[in-house]
Structures are given as C-alpha cells and as structure tokens.
Amino acid sequence: MQVQNEIRLQFPSLSANEGFARMAVAAFAAPLDPTLDELADLKTAVSEAVTNCIVHAYRDTVGTVYIHARILEGGRIVLKIRDRGVGIPDVAQAMEPMFTTDPGGERAGLGFAVMASFMDRLRVKSSVGTGTTVTMEKTIHSRRKIHG
Amino acid sequence: MALTIQANEEVMTAYLSGEIDHHIAGGLRETIDRRAEELRPARLILDFGDVTFMDSSGIGLVMGRYKLMQSLGGELEVTRMTRSIRRVMQLAGLERLVRLEEGGRR
C-alpha cells in the first residue's frame, strides 16, 4: 500500500516524553479526522508502548526510543515503536494480561492487552540484548465519511 | 496534572485532573496514600471527572488504592469517568473489584 505521509521521531527514554509521544502521534493522525474514541485509542496505545521502553527496555539506563508513523491508503495508520534495550526473553508470556516483571512499581501488566484491544493489529518482535519493535496498525474511519 | 483532596471524618475524595500516565502516576499515588494513611477514611473516592487521558498506569493507580483501602478496612469508589477512561478500566476488569459510578461527561 502506498505511503501517504510519514514521520520519524526519536527521543531519550525519559518519562516526561510519554506525553510528547502520544500528542505527536495524535497530531500526525489529525488530518484523517479521527473520532474522539479513535484518537483516545491511538494515544493510549502509543503511551503504553513508549512506557514499556522507559520502564522495561531501558530500566536502569536512558536510551533512545524511535517512533516511525505512517499513513497508508484508506486511512490506515501504522506505528512502529522501537528500542535498543534489554529485549524480552519470552514475548508470549510478556503479552499475557496481568504479567509484569515490575509488581512493586504498580504496573498493572496490561500494556500489551491495551495495545491489542485499542488497535486493529499488534506485532511484537524482540531479541534479548538487541531490543524490541512493536508494530501496531489501525484504520481510522474518518468522521467525514460517516457524513457522506 | 493537578490533585485536590477533600476529606471529612468518613470520606476522602481525591479529585484528579489532566492526563494520567506513568510519568504522573507515582506522584499521585504518594500524595493520596500519605493522606489516606493519616485520615484512615471509611471510604476513598477517586474522582476522574476532569481527567482527559488515562493509560494503564491509571489501572495500577486504582488497583493499588483498592489494596490500600482493604488494608485500612475501608472501601474504594471510582467515579465520574469519561467513556474512554471507562473503556481502559473495563479492560482490566476493575468493575469486579471496585464500584465504578456513572456520571462522567460524554
């Protein structure tokens, strides 16, 4: 599918950037005229993925978080959120709801469950010592289409 | 993100506002817990009326306060959520744990 627009962001894994990342992706998606629910879905999914990079991938250090966001034909948004952190030894286990390696931090262990639920498609690729790439897709059903 | 706490002998209400994410949740948690441990209210109300965004950090915030109120022998109520915040809460099955009151905007 043809790429209609794309952005690349990179920023240090500081928790203050969680808000920046979701606002930037929301602003990028704005020309598709998403509904309030669709916008909330995108922002929540980005927030979860970026928080995972900060809390897990770069747990004891500050590294770089990379976001590549694309808009394809038909209002399809593809988000790739990548780190060069510690990696996930068992991706299937990490994606189980309520699984967390950080119980003391009051993480609910629902990050991947939120991403899977609020986006149409979620893929996670990871290797220990190299990093993790989360790819998420969602089709925005523009409000303009609803009104004809 | 701002937090206002009002309390009487029975009920402590934490009025949350703005965006709740991992960056913000730790500070909220500390402030709410400190007051709750001082006051030991019979009921803690988390009021989400002015919260404009919440990710799963908000779920951790609610679950942690549920455990705190259990340990203090009180109960927790969560109130005035917008639809998008309610959807995040429901994903975690929080309605089985705490009273999610209606009355949010939208």
Interface residues (C-beta under 8 A of the other chain):
Chain A: S15 A16 E18 G19 R22 L36 D37 A40 K43 T44 S47 E48 T51 I54 V55 G105 E106 R107 A108 L110 G111 A113 V114 S117
Chain B: E19 D21 H22 H23 A25 R29 F53 M54 D55 S56 S57 I59 G60 L61 M63 G64 R83 S84 R87 V88 L91 A92 R106
